[in-house]
Every structure is written in C-alpha cells, then in structure tokens.
Amino acid sequence: MARIRPARSQDGGGSSKGEGGDSTPARKRGGDRPSPRPTPQRQREKAGSVTKAVQEKRRGSRFFSDVVAELRKVQWPTRMQLLQSTAVVLLVVAIVVVYLAAVDAVVSRAVDAIF
C-alpha cells in the first residue's frame, strides 16, 4: 500500500500534471462531501429514532390494513361450495377411520397369534 500512495502523489505532484493534482484534492473534497450528505440522513435517522413508537404503531396499523386488503382479494366460497367441501372432508375422514380400524384389527390379531 505504501508504494501505491507515493505513485499517486508523484502523479499529482508533477508540474505538468498540476491540474491532476487539483483533481485529487477535489476528489478528496468530494470524499468529504459524502460526509455532509449523510448528515441530513443522520438528521432523518434522529427524527425517526425520536418517533420509533409512532413508526411501530404505523407498522401495526399498516399490517392490519394490508391484511384487510389481502382478504378482500380472496375468492370466498359460496355456501353450496362450503357444504360440498365439508361433506367431502367428512367422507374422507370416515373412510380413513374405517381403514385404520381394519388394519388395527388385523395387526392386533397377528400379534396375539404370534405371542
């Protein structure tokens, strides 16, 4: 790194490249300029940090308003569709119950016969 810095200063230190040397401090000034630019952001951050409670309330209210907006997009089933879906679910549950009861009876008889 030490070799890189003198090479830059030699380029900027040359009398024929004096303008280039001026651009280097301008770049440094430009490098200093981002420091003042974050200052307004810092002020914004300070203002935001003061109102964190308000922002949290807004987040909460925004969350619920977003939930309501999404619920409005949902295609809700009609009463008939709801009843049909419920009937299908109950029928499938009844079939699974009968199947598992039959498997349990067979396995329990096999276990009793072995032991």
Long-range contacts (C-beta under 8 A, 24 or more apart in sequence): none
